[in-house]
Amino acid sequence: MENINVSAEDLKKLIRDVAQIKEMLTEEKGEIELTNWAKEELEEARNRSEKEYVSLENVKKRILSKK
């Protein structure tokens, strides 16, 4: 398993984001309907081959090379 270094602030933000998503999904508004755009994006993501994925390390390199 690969280790990933994450700052405490990034981890706190991620925890807040997950809590917000969880709250949104458990609201008593009933079933949430996805937009057509979201449905298309989800379908595309599910059909994408794992070979097309970009590693986190490569993403970091791309971002840092643009600075």
C-alpha positions in Angstrom: 0.0 0.0 0.0 1.3 3.5 -0.9 1.7 6.1 1.8 0.4 9.6 1.1 1.5 12.6 3.0 -1.3 15.0 3.8 -1.2 18.2 5.8 -3.3 18.4 8.9 -5.2 21.3 7.4 -6.0 19.3 4.2 -7.1 16.4 6.3 -9.5 18.7 8.4 -10.9 20.1 5.2 -11.5 16.6 3.8 -13.2 15.5 7.0 -15.5 18.6 6.8 -16.3 17.9 3.2 -17.2 14.3 3.8 -19.4 15.4 6.8 -21.2 17.9 4.6 -21.7 15.3 1.8 -23.0 12.8 4.4 -25.4 15.4 5.8 -26.7 16.2 2.3 -27.2 12.5 1.6 -29.1 11.9 4.8 -31.4 14.9 4.7 -35.1 14.1 5.0 -35.9 15.6 1.6 -36.5 12.2 0.2 -34.6 10.8 -2.8 -32.2 13.2 -4.5 -32.4 13.2 -8.3 -29.2 13.6 -10.2 -29.1 16.1 -13.0 -28.7 14.8 -16.6 -25.1 16.2 -16.6 -24.3 14.3 -13.4 -25.8 11.1 -14.8 -23.8 11.4 -17.9 -20.6 12.1 -16.0 -21.2 9.1 -13.7 -21.9 6.8 -16.7 -18.7 8.0 -18.3 -16.7 7.5 -15.2 -18.0 4.0 -14.6 -17.1 3.0 -18.2 -13.6 4.5 -18.1 -10.8 2.0 -18.0 -8.4 2.1 -15.0 -5.6 2.4 -17.5 -6.8 5.9 -18.2 -6.5 7.0 -14.5 -3.7 9.3 -13.5 -1.7 8.6 -10.4 -1.8 11.1 -7.5 2.0 11.5 -7.9 1.6 12.4 -11.6 -1.1 14.9 -10.7 1.1 16.5 -8.1 3.9 16.8 -10.7 1.7 18.4 -13.2 0.3 20.9 -10.7 3.8 21.8 -9.3 5.3 22.1 -12.8 2.8 24.9 -13.6 3.9 27.1 -10.7 
